[in-house]
Amino acid sequence: MGKDEHKTGSRGSRGLSQTPKNLKIPADTVNEEYARELAELTSLRRKRLNQGEASKKN
């Protein structure tokens, strides 16, 4: 029997995993990242719609 087996349910915030500092996004660049991702999704959607139209013509 190890020590782990005697622990009870929640341990509060100590139980949450931590994000390494080098992987954190600075607060001032979060909006920029969301904007880039949304623009990427928009362009992907346009490509798919254009491919669907091209396949209907053939």
PDB file of N, CA, C and O in Angstrom, chain B, residues numbered from 101:
ATOM      1  N   MET B 101       0.840  -1.192   0.000  1.00  0.00           N
ATOM      2  CA  MET B 101       0.000   0.000   0.000  1.00  0.00           C
ATOM      3  C   MET B 101       0.874   1.241   0.000  1.00  0.00           C
ATOM      4  O   MET B 101       1.740   1.405   0.860  1.00  0.00           O
ATOM      5  N   GLY B 102       0.640   2.115  -0.974  1.00  0.00           N
ATOM      6  CA  GLY B 102       1.392   3.348  -1.043  1.00  0.00           C
ATOM      7  C   GLY B 102       0.671   4.478  -0.345  1.00  0.00           C
ATOM      8  O   GLY B 102      -0.484   4.333   0.056  1.00  0.00           O
ATOM      9  N   LYS B 103       1.335   5.579  -0.201  1.00  0.00           N
ATOM     10  CA  LYS B 103       0.734   6.737   0.457  1.00  0.00           C
ATOM     11  C   LYS B 103      -0.438   7.294  -0.337  1.00  0.00           C
ATOM     12  O   LYS B 103      -1.367   7.858   0.242  1.00  0.00           O
ATOM     13  N   ASP B 104      -0.405   7.144  -1.659  1.00  0.00           N
ATOM     14  CA  ASP B 104      -1.457   7.691  -2.510  1.00  0.00           C
ATOM     15  C   ASP B 104      -2.828   7.113  -2.201  1.00  0.00           C
ATOM     16  O   ASP B 104      -3.838   7.799  -2.355  1.00  0.00           O
ATOM     17  N   GLU B 105      -2.874   5.894  -1.780  1.00  0.00           N
ATOM     18  CA  GLU B 105      -4.140   5.210  -1.590  1.00  0.00           C
ATOM     19  C   GLU B 105      -4.931   5.747  -0.400  1.00  0.00           C
ATOM     20  O   GLU B 105      -6.121   5.458  -0.270  1.00  0.00           O
ATOM     21  N   HIS B 106      -4.296   6.511   0.454  1.00  0.00           N
ATOM     22  CA  HIS B 106      -4.984   7.017   1.638  1.00  0.00           C
ATOM     23  C   HIS B 106      -5.528   8.434   1.456  1.00  0.00           C
ATOM     24  O   HIS B 106      -6.169   8.971   2.358  1.00  0.00           O
ATOM     25  N   LYS B 107      -5.280   9.031   0.313  1.00  0.00           N
ATOM     26  CA  LYS B 107      -5.753  10.392   0.088  1.00  0.00           C
ATOM     27  C   LYS B 107      -7.250  10.388  -0.183  1.00  0.00           C
ATOM     28  O   LYS B 107      -7.786   9.448  -0.770  1.00  0.00           O
ATOM     29  N   THR B 108      -7.907  11.441   0.248  1.00  0.00           N
ATOM     30  CA  THR B 108      -9.348  11.553   0.027  1.00  0.00           C
ATOM     31  C   THR B 108      -9.612  12.387  -1.220  1.00  0.00           C
ATOM     32  O   THR B 108      -8.674  12.867  -1.857  1.00  0.00           O
ATOM     33  N   GLY B 109     -10.873  12.561  -1.569  1.00  0.00           N
ATOM     34  CA  GLY B 109     -11.355  13.259  -2.754  1.00  0.00           C
ATOM     35  C   GLY B 109     -10.588  14.467  -3.244  1.00  0.00           C
ATOM     36  O   GLY B 109      -9.482  14.330  -3.766  1.00  0.00           O
ATOM     37  N   SER B 110     -11.159  15.652  -3.082  1.00  0.00           N
ATOM     38  CA  SER B 110     -10.558  16.835  -3.697  1.00  0.00           C
ATOM     39  C   SER B 110      -9.459  17.419  -2.829  1.00  0.00           C
ATOM     40  O   SER B 110      -9.488  17.352  -1.600  1.00  0.00           O
ATOM     41  N   ARG B 111      -8.512  17.981  -3.508  1.00  0.00           N
ATOM     42  CA  ARG B 111      -7.413  18.627  -2.812  1.00  0.00           C
ATOM     43  C   ARG B 111      -7.373  20.118  -3.133  1.00  0.00           C
ATOM     44  O   ARG B 111      -6.361  20.779  -2.901  1.00  0.00           O
ATOM     45  N   GLY B 112      -8.456  20.640  -3.658  1.00  0.00           N
ATOM     46  CA  GLY B 112      -8.524  22.062  -3.986  1.00  0.00           C
ATOM     47  C   GLY B 112      -7.682  22.413  -5.195  1.00  0.00           C
ATOM     48  O   GLY B 112      -7.521  21.594  -6.100  1.00  0.00           O
ATOM     49  N   SER B 113      -7.151  23.606  -5.218  1.00  0.00           N
ATOM     50  CA  SER B 113      -6.401  24.076  -6.379  1.00  0.00           C
ATOM     51  C   SER B 113      -5.070  23.342  -6.527  1.00  0.00           C
ATOM     52  O   SER B 113      -4.475  23.378  -7.604  1.00  0.00           O
ATOM     53  N   ARG B 114      -4.596  22.690  -5.497  1.00  0.00           N
ATOM     54  CA  ARG B 114      -3.352  21.928  -5.616  1.00  0.00           C
ATOM     55  C   ARG B 114      -3.500  20.762  -6.574  1.00  0.00           C
ATOM     56  O   ARG B 114      -2.501  20.253  -7.083  1.00  0.00           O
ATOM     57  N   GLY B 115      -4.728  20.327  -6.831  1.00  0.00           N
ATOM     58  CA  GLY B 115      -4.958  19.192  -7.701  1.00  0.00           C
ATOM     59  C   GLY B 115      -4.972  19.546  -9.173  1.00  0.00           C
ATOM     60  O   GLY B 115      -4.985  18.647 -10.013  1.00  0.00           O
ATOM     61  N   LEU B 116      -4.968  20.826  -9.516  1.00  0.00           N
ATOM     62  CA  LEU B 116      -5.013  21.236 -10.914  1.00  0.00           C
ATOM     63  C   LEU B 116      -3.624  21.163 -11.536  1.00  0.00           C
ATOM     64  O   LEU B 116      -2.618  21.452 -10.888  1.00  0.00           O
ATOM     65  N   SER B 117      -3.592  20.775 -12.796  1.00  0.00           N
ATOM     66  CA  SER B 117      -2.305  20.737 -13.483  1.00  0.00           C
ATOM     67  C   SER B 117      -1.861  22.154 -13.814  1.00  0.00           C
ATOM     68  O   SER B 117      -2.685  23.057 -13.960  1.00  0.00           O
ATOM     69  N   GLN B 118      -0.566  22.337 -13.929  1.00  0.00           N
ATOM     70  CA  GLN B 118      -0.003  23.658 -14.181  1.00  0.00           C
ATOM     71  C   GLN B 118       0.502  23.753 -15.617  1.00  0.00           C
ATOM     72  O   GLN B 118       0.983  22.773 -16.185  1.00  0.00           O
ATOM     73  N   THR B 119       0.387  24.947 -16.194  1.00  0.00           N
ATOM     74  CA  THR B 119       0.902  25.200 -17.533  1.00  0.00           C
ATOM     75  C   THR B 119       2.313  25.754 -17.422  1.00  0.00           C
ATOM     76  O   THR B 119       2.544  26.717 -16.691  1.00  0.00           O
ATOM     77  N   PRO B 120       3.254  25.161 -18.134  1.00  0.00           N
ATOM     78  CA  PRO B 120       4.621  25.691 -18.083  1.00  0.00           C
ATOM     79  C   PRO B 120       4.670  27.128 -18.601  1.00  0.00           C
ATOM     80  O   PRO B 120       3.916  27.487 -19.505  1.00  0.00           O
ATOM     81  N   LYS B 121       5.547  27.942 -18.038  1.00  0.00           N
ATOM     82  CA  LYS B 121       5.626  29.353 -18.410  1.00  0.00           C
ATOM     83  C   LYS B 121       5.906  29.546 -19.890  1.00  0.00           C
ATOM     84  O   LYS B 121       5.396  30.493 -20.489  1.00  0.00           O
ATOM     85  N   ASN B 122       6.703  28.675 -20.498  1.00  0.00           N
ATOM     86  CA  ASN B 122       7.022  28.859 -21.909  1.00  0.00           C
ATOM     87  C   ASN B 122       5.847  28.549 -22.829  1.00  0.00           C
ATOM     88  O   ASN B 122       5.915  28.867 -24.017  1.00  0.00           O
ATOM     89  N   LEU B 123       4.770  27.939 -22.328  1.00  0.00           N
ATOM     90  CA  LEU B 123       3.591  27.640 -23.138  1.00  0.00           C
ATOM     91  C   LEU B 123       2.447  28.624 -22.920  1.00  0.00           C
ATOM     92  O   LEU B 123       1.444  28.577 -23.634  1.00  0.00           O
ATOM     93  N   LYS B 124       2.589  29.511 -21.943  1.00  0.00           N
ATOM     94  CA  LYS B 124       1.533  30.478 -21.668  1.00  0.00           C
ATOM     95  C   LYS B 124       1.523  31.573 -22.727  1.00  0.00           C
ATOM     96  O   LYS B 124       2.572  31.963 -23.239  1.00  0.00           O
ATOM     97  N   ILE B 125       0.339  32.061 -23.048  1.00  0.00           N
ATOM     98  CA  ILE B 125       0.174  33.132 -24.022  1.00  0.00           C
ATOM     99  C   ILE B 125       0.002  34.435 -23.254  1.00  0.00           C
ATOM    100  O   ILE B 125      -0.844  34.515 -22.364  1.00  0.00           O
ATOM    101  N   PRO B 126       0.791  35.461 -23.581  1.00  0.00           N
ATOM    102  CA  PRO B 126       0.630  36.748 -22.901  1.00  0.00           C
ATOM    103  C   PRO B 126      -0.771  37.304 -23.128  1.00  0.00           C
ATOM    104  O   PRO B 126      -1.341  37.135 -24.206  1.00  0.00           O
ATOM    105  N   ALA B 127      -1.320  37.956 -22.129  1.00  0.00           N
ATOM    106  CA  ALA B 127      -2.693  38.445 -22.183  1.00  0.00           C
ATOM    107  C   ALA B 127      -2.935  39.406 -23.341  1.00  0.00           C
ATOM    108  O   ALA B 127      -4.026  39.421 -23.911  1.00  0.00           O
ATOM    109  N   ASP B 128      -1.935  40.207 -23.697  1.00  0.00           N
ATOM    110  CA  ASP B 128      -2.142  41.185 -24.763  1.00  0.00           C
ATOM    111  C   ASP B 128      -2.161  40.564 -26.154  1.00  0.00           C
ATOM    112  O   ASP B 128      -2.569  41.232 -27.104  1.00  0.00           O
ATOM    113  N   THR B 129      -1.735  39.316 -26.312  1.00  0.00           N
ATOM    114  CA  THR B 129      -1.743  38.684 -27.625  1.00  0.00           C
ATOM    115  C   THR B 129      -2.867  37.664 -27.798  1.00  0.00           C
ATOM    116  O   THR B 129      -2.993  37.061 -28.864  1.00  0.00           O
ATOM    117  N   VAL B 130      -3.673  37.468 -26.778  1.00  0.00           N
ATOM    118  CA  VAL B 130      -4.753  36.481 -26.863  1.00  0.00           C
ATOM    119  C   VAL B 130      -5.753  36.878 -27.950  1.00  0.00           C
ATOM    120  O   VAL B 130      -6.158  36.029 -28.744  1.00  0.00           O
ATOM    121  N   ASN B 131      -6.153  38.130 -28.002  1.00  0.00           N
ATOM    122  CA  ASN B 131      -7.110  38.576 -29.020  1.00  0.00           C
ATOM    123  C   ASN B 131      -6.556  38.393 -30.420  1.00  0.00           C
ATOM    124  O   ASN B 131      -7.291  38.022 -31.335  1.00  0.00           O
ATOM    125  N   GLU B 132      -5.264  38.651 -30.596  1.00  0.00           N
ATOM    126  CA  GLU B 132      -4.648  38.463 -31.902  1.00  0.00           C
ATOM    127  C   GLU B 132      -4.703  36.997 -32.318  1.00  0.00           C
ATOM    128  O   GLU B 132      -4.960  36.682 -33.480  1.00  0.00           O
ATOM    129  N   GLU B 133      -4.465  36.114 -31.373  1.00  0.00           N
ATOM    130  CA  GLU B 133      -4.483  34.691 -31.697  1.00  0.00           C
ATOM    131  C   GLU B 133      -5.890  34.238 -32.080  1.00  0.00           C
ATOM    132  O   GLU B 133      -6.055  33.480 -33.036  1.00  0.00           O
ATOM    133  N   TYR B 134      -6.902  34.693 -31.350  1.00  0.00           N
ATOM    134  CA  TYR B 134      -8.282  34.358 -31.702  1.00  0.00           C
ATOM    135  C   TYR B 134      -8.616  34.871 -33.101  1.00  0.00           C
ATOM    136  O   TYR B 134      -9.250  34.166 -33.887  1.00  0.00           O
ATOM    137  N   ALA B 135      -8.197  36.078 -33.408  1.00  0.00           N
ATOM    138  CA  ALA B 135      -8.475  36.655 -34.716  1.00  0.00           C
ATOM    139  C   ALA B 135      -7.830  35.823 -35.818  1.00  0.00           C
ATOM    140  O   ALA B 135      -8.445  35.576 -36.855  1.00  0.00           O
ATOM    141  N   ARG B 136      -6.581  35.387 -35.593  1.00  0.00           N
ATOM    142  CA  ARG B 136      -5.900  34.560 -36.589  1.00  0.00           C
ATOM    143  C   ARG B 136      -6.626  33.234 -36.791  1.00  0.00           C
ATOM    144  O   ARG B 136      -6.783  32.774 -37.922  1.00  0.00           O
ATOM    145  N   GLU B 137      -7.065  32.626 -35.702  1.00  0.00           N
ATOM    146  CA  GLU B 137      -7.760  31.339 -35.804  1.00  0.00           C
ATOM    147  C   GLU B 137      -9.092  31.488 -36.531  1.00  0.00           C
ATOM    148  O   GLU B 137      -9.448  30.642 -37.352  1.00  0.00           O
ATOM    149  N   LEU B 138      -9.828  32.553 -36.239  1.00  0.00           N
ATOM    150  CA  LEU B 138     -11.097  32.777 -36.928  1.00  0.00           C
ATOM    151  C   LEU B 138     -10.887  33.037 -38.413  1.00  0.00           C
ATOM    152  O   LEU B 138     -11.656  32.555 -39.245  1.00  0.00           O
ATOM    153  N   ALA B 139      -9.859  33.789 -38.743  1.00  0.00           N
ATOM    154  CA  ALA B 139      -9.554  34.044 -40.150  1.00  0.00           C
ATOM    155  C   ALA B 139      -9.182  32.739 -40.853  1.00  0.00           C
ATOM    156  O   ALA B 139      -9.559  32.518 -42.004  1.00  0.00           O
ATOM    157  N   GLU B 140      -8.456  31.893 -40.168  1.00  0.00           N
ATOM    158  CA  GLU B 140      -8.069  30.603 -40.730  1.00  0.00           C
ATOM    159  C   GLU B 140      -9.305  29.741 -40.986  1.00  0.00           C
ATOM    160  O   GLU B 140      -9.416  29.102 -42.032  1.00  0.00           O
ATOM    161  N   LEU B 141     -10.230  29.728 -40.028  1.00  0.00           N
ATOM    162  CA  LEU B 141     -11.453  28.949 -40.203  1.00  0.00           C
ATOM    163  C   LEU B 141     -12.270  29.467 -41.376  1.00  0.00           C
ATOM    164  O   LEU B 141     -12.833  28.682 -42.138  1.00  0.00           O
ATOM    165  N   THR B 142     -12.337  30.789 -41.522  1.00  0.00           N
ATOM    166  CA  THR B 142     -13.085  31.387 -42.618  1.00  0.00           C
ATOM    167  C   THR B 142     -12.486  30.987 -43.956  1.00  0.00           C
ATOM    168  O   THR B 142     -13.214  30.644 -44.888  1.00  0.00           O
ATOM    169  N   SER B 143     -11.160  31.031 -44.055  1.00  0.00           N
ATOM    170  CA  SER B 143     -10.527  30.669 -45.327  1.00  0.00           C
ATOM    171  C   SER B 143     -10.708  29.182 -45.618  1.00  0.00           C
ATOM    172  O   SER B 143     -10.905  28.811 -46.775  1.00  0.00           O
ATOM    173  N   LEU B 144     -10.647  28.326 -44.610  1.00  0.00           N
ATOM    174  CA  LEU B 144     -10.863  26.895 -44.816  1.00  0.00           C
ATOM    175  C   LEU B 144     -12.293  26.628 -45.296  1.00  0.00           C
ATOM    176  O   LEU B 144     -12.521  25.779 -46.158  1.00  0.00           O
ATOM    177  N   ARG B 145     -13.232  27.352 -44.735  1.00  0.00           N
ATOM    178  CA  ARG B 145     -14.625  27.165 -45.139  1.00  0.00           C
ATOM    179  C   ARG B 145     -14.833  27.577 -46.589  1.00  0.00           C
ATOM    180  O   ARG B 145     -15.532  26.902 -47.345  1.00  0.00           O
ATOM    181  N   ARG B 146     -14.217  28.698 -46.970  1.00  0.00           N
ATOM    182  CA  ARG B 146     -14.324  29.142 -48.370  1.00  0.00           C
ATOM    183  C   ARG B 146     -13.745  28.106 -49.314  1.00  0.00           C
ATOM    184  O   ARG B 146     -14.330  27.821 -50.359  1.00  0.00           O
ATOM    185  N   LYS B 147     -12.591  27.535 -48.954  1.00  0.00           N
ATOM    186  CA  LYS B 147     -11.965  26.514 -49.798  1.00  0.00           C
ATOM    187  C   LYS B 147     -12.880  25.316 -49.959  1.00  0.00           C
ATOM    188  O   LYS B 147     -13.037  24.794 -51.063  1.00  0.00           O
ATOM    189  N   ARG B 148     -13.483  24.880 -48.869  1.00  0.00           N
ATOM    190  CA  ARG B 148     -14.372  23.719 -48.943  1.00  0.00           C
ATOM    191  C   ARG B 148     -15.599  24.011 -49.799  1.00  0.00           C
ATOM    192  O   ARG B 148     -16.031  23.164 -50.581  1.00  0.00           O
ATOM    193  N   LEU B 149     -16.159  25.210 -49.652  1.00  0.00           N
ATOM    194  CA  LEU B 149     -17.323  25.570 -50.460  1.00  0.00           C
ATOM    195  C   LEU B 149     -16.951  25.616 -51.932  1.00  0.00           C
ATOM    196  O   LEU B 149     -17.708  25.150 -52.784  1.00  0.00           O
ATOM    197  N   ASN B 150     -15.778  26.181 -52.234  1.00  0.00           N
ATOM    198  CA  ASN B 150     -15.341  26.240 -53.638  1.00  0.00           C
ATOM    199  C   ASN B 150     -15.082  24.854 -54.193  1.00  0.00           C
ATOM    200  O   ASN B 150     -15.384  24.600 -55.359  1.00  0.00           O
ATOM    201  N   GLN B 151     -14.533  23.948 -53.399  1.00  0.00           N
ATOM    202  CA  GLN B 151     -14.302  22.581 -53.858  1.00  0.00           C
ATOM    203  C   GLN B 151     -15.623  21.866 -54.101  1.00  0.00           C
ATOM    204  O   GLN B 151     -15.744  21.081 -55.041  1.00  0.00           O
ATOM    205  N   GLY B 152     -16.602  22.131 -53.265  1.00  0.00           N
ATOM    206  CA  GLY B 152     -17.921  21.518 -53.449  1.00  0.00           C
ATOM    207  C   GLY B 152     -18.590  22.004 -54.712  1.00  0.00           C
ATOM    208  O   GLY B 152     -19.234  21.221 -55.409  1.00  0.00           O
ATOM    209  N   GLU B 153     -18.449  23.291 -55.023  1.00  0.00           N
ATOM    210  CA  GLU B 153     -19.038  23.842 -56.241  1.00  0.00           C
ATOM    211  C   GLU B 153     -18.332  23.286 -57.475  1.00  0.00           C
ATOM    212  O   GLU B 153     -18.965  23.008 -58.493  1.00  0.00           O
ATOM    213  N   ALA B 154     -17.016  23.130 -57.372  1.00  0.00           N
ATOM    214  CA  ALA B 154     -16.257  22.608 -58.510  1.00  0.00           C
ATOM    215  C   ALA B 154     -16.637  21.156 -58.786  1.00  0.00           C
ATOM    216  O   ALA B 154     -16.727  20.757 -59.947  1.00  0.00           O
ATOM    217  N   SER B 155     -16.858  20.375 -57.761  1.00  0.00           N
ATOM    218  CA  SER B 155     -17.221  18.970 -57.970  1.00  0.00           C
ATOM    219  C   SER B 155     -18.628  18.832 -58.524  1.00  0.00           C
ATOM    220  O   SER B 155     -18.915  17.855 -59.216  1.00  0.00           O
ATOM    221  N   LYS B 156     -19.510  19.773 -58.243  1.00  0.00           N
ATOM    222  CA  LYS B 156     -20.863  19.733 -58.787  1.00  0.00           C
ATOM    223  C   LYS B 156     -20.862  20.038 -60.279  1.00  0.00           C
ATOM    224  O   LYS B 156     -21.694  19.514 -61.019  1.00  0.00           O
ATOM    225  N   LYS B 157     -19.937  20.876 -60.724  1.00  0.00           N
ATOM    226  CA  LYS B 157     -19.859  21.249 -62.133  1.00  0.00           C
ATOM    227  C   LYS B 157     -19.328  20.097 -62.978  1.00  0.00           C
ATOM    228  O   LYS B 157     -19.673  19.984 -64.154  1.00  0.00           O
ATOM    229  N   ASN B 158     -18.510  19.258 -62.404  1.00  0.00           N
ATOM    230  CA  ASN B 158     -17.894  18.164 -63.179  1.00  0.00           C
ATOM    231  C   ASN B 158     -18.764  16.974 -63.275  1.00  0.00           C
ATOM    232  O   ASN B 158     -18.383  15.979 -63.893  1.00  0.00           O
TER     233      ASN B 158
END
